[in-house]
Amino acid sequence: KQEVTQIPAALSVPEGENLVLNCSFTDSAIYNLQWFRQDPGKGLTSLLLIQSSQREQTSGRLNASLDKSSGRSTLYIAASQPGDSATYLCAVKTAGNTPLVFGKGTRLSVIA
Amino acid sequence: SAVISQKPSRDICQRGTSLTIQCQVDSQVTMMFWYRQQPGQSLTLIATANQGSEATYESGFVIDKFPISRPNLTFSTLTVSNMSPEDSSIYLCSANSVGQGFYGYTFGSGTRLTVV
């Protein structure tokens, strides 16, 4: 059974700092991996999607990497801003139309 | 990618009553998924909604408590029945979205349910 772990559970950084969020999964036979952002009491916004054949994806200040063989992904946020404060969720899809398996998330606070 | 409209966005309900949550997708999707997110927790899959067949429920969730409808390829509902305070959560629907090279999942904006 696929399990997804995110470290750290919470992170507080000053504005402008670069930071890395970590995600690990137990079964390396994944179809893709997706990073989401969730603001308090809200739904999920997709940030980046990495297919199993890809090593990384970039969108603006965000960069996500994937090392499928070791079961790890990282989300790098450059020059953090207070507006980046949210919970970041990592989720993997194992095959076809199977549902996503989520980690518990990293709650990020960026202090101005 | 697909856009999912979910409603209501929030509700406060009396215990013992039922609430039906609706999700409308702007394109046809094969499967839709319903998740629950309890306070401070991550997402837990409730069931997979297939068009034209019964929903498939995860361990710990039953049809009598969470009946699901999927009348066509763009719409689904989840009902939370005979509610208790333990049902207070955010409920989210999701669909696999294919288009313009994107093969990920999109989510509705969530329904924040409080049972009193």
Interface residues (C-beta under 8 A of the other chain):
Chain A: N32 Q34 F36 G41 K42 G43 L44 T45 S46 L49 Q51 L89 A91 K93 N97 P99 L100 F102 G103 K104 G105
Chain B: S1 Q6 T30 M31 F33 Q41 S42 L43 L45 T48 I90 L92 S94 N96 F102 Y103 G104 Y105 T106 F107 G108 S109 G110 R112
